[in-house]
């Protein structure tokens, strides 16, 4: 019960090629390579610093004019922006 000889491996390879065909094996290897690439890309995206990700997710701030409420004038009425 030792290790397999080269002839055992040749026969196994021939049986695999007969069952799956050469094209199917190359397709499976291509799919495996795509999976590895997408896995590495996912790992690289996780390495983004937290500050950068937080800034990208924050909504843009409003200009100061739009964010500030209108101040009432001396008479208690809100001042209009168009009044001169």
C-alpha positions in Angstrom: 0.0 0.0 0.0 2.6 2.5 -1.1 2.2 5.7 -3.1 0.8 5.7 -6.6 3.1 5.3 -9.5 3.2 7.6 -12.5 1.0 5.2 -14.5 -1.8 5.4 -11.9 -1.8 9.2 -12.2 -1.8 9.0 -16.1 -4.8 6.7 -16.0 -6.6 9.0 -13.5 -5.9 12.1 -15.7 -7.2 10.3 -18.8 -10.4 9.3 -17.1 -10.9 12.9 -15.9 -10.3 14.3 -19.4 -12.7 11.7 -20.9 -15.4 12.6 -18.3 -15.2 16.4 -18.4 -13.5 17.1 -21.7 -10.6 19.6 -22.2 -12.9 22.6 -22.7 -14.8 22.0 -19.5 -11.7 21.8 -17.4 -10.4 25.1 -18.8 -13.7 26.7 -18.1 -13.6 25.5 -14.5 -10.1 26.9 -14.0 -11.2 30.2 -15.5 -14.1 30.4 -13.1 -11.8 29.6 -10.2 -9.4 32.4 -11.3 -12.3 34.9 -11.5 -13.4 33.8 -8.0 -10.0 34.3 -6.6 -9.7 37.8 -8.2 -13.1 38.9 -6.8 -12.1 37.6 -3.4 -8.9 39.6 -3.4 -10.8 42.7 -4.6 -13.3 42.3 -1.7 -10.4 42.1 0.7 -8.8 45.2 -0.7 -12.1 47.1 -0.4 -12.2 46.2 3.3 -8.8 47.8 3.9 -10.1 51.3 3.1 -9.5 53.7 6.1 -12.6 54.4 8.2 -12.3 58.2 7.8 -12.5 57.9 4.0 -15.5 55.6 4.1 -17.3 57.9 6.6 -16.7 61.0 4.5 -17.9 59.3 1.4 -21.2 58.1 3.0 -22.0 61.5 4.6 -24.5 63.7 2.7 -23.2 66.9 1.3 -23.8 69.9 3.6 -26.1 72.8 2.7 -24.7 76.3 1.9 -24.7 78.6 4.9 -27.5 80.8 3.5 -29.9 77.9 3.0 -29.0 76.3 6.4 -29.4 79.5 8.5 -33.0 80.5 9.4 -34.1 84.1 8.6 -33.5 86.5 11.5 -36.4 88.7 12.5 -36.0 92.4 12.2 -36.6 95.0 15.0 -40.4 94.8 14.4 -40.6 91.0 15.0 -41.2 90.2 11.4 -38.8 87.9 9.5 -36.6 89.9 7.2 -37.0 89.1 3.5 -33.9 88.3 1.6 -34.9 90.4 -1.4 -35.7 93.6 0.6 -33.1 96.3 0.0 
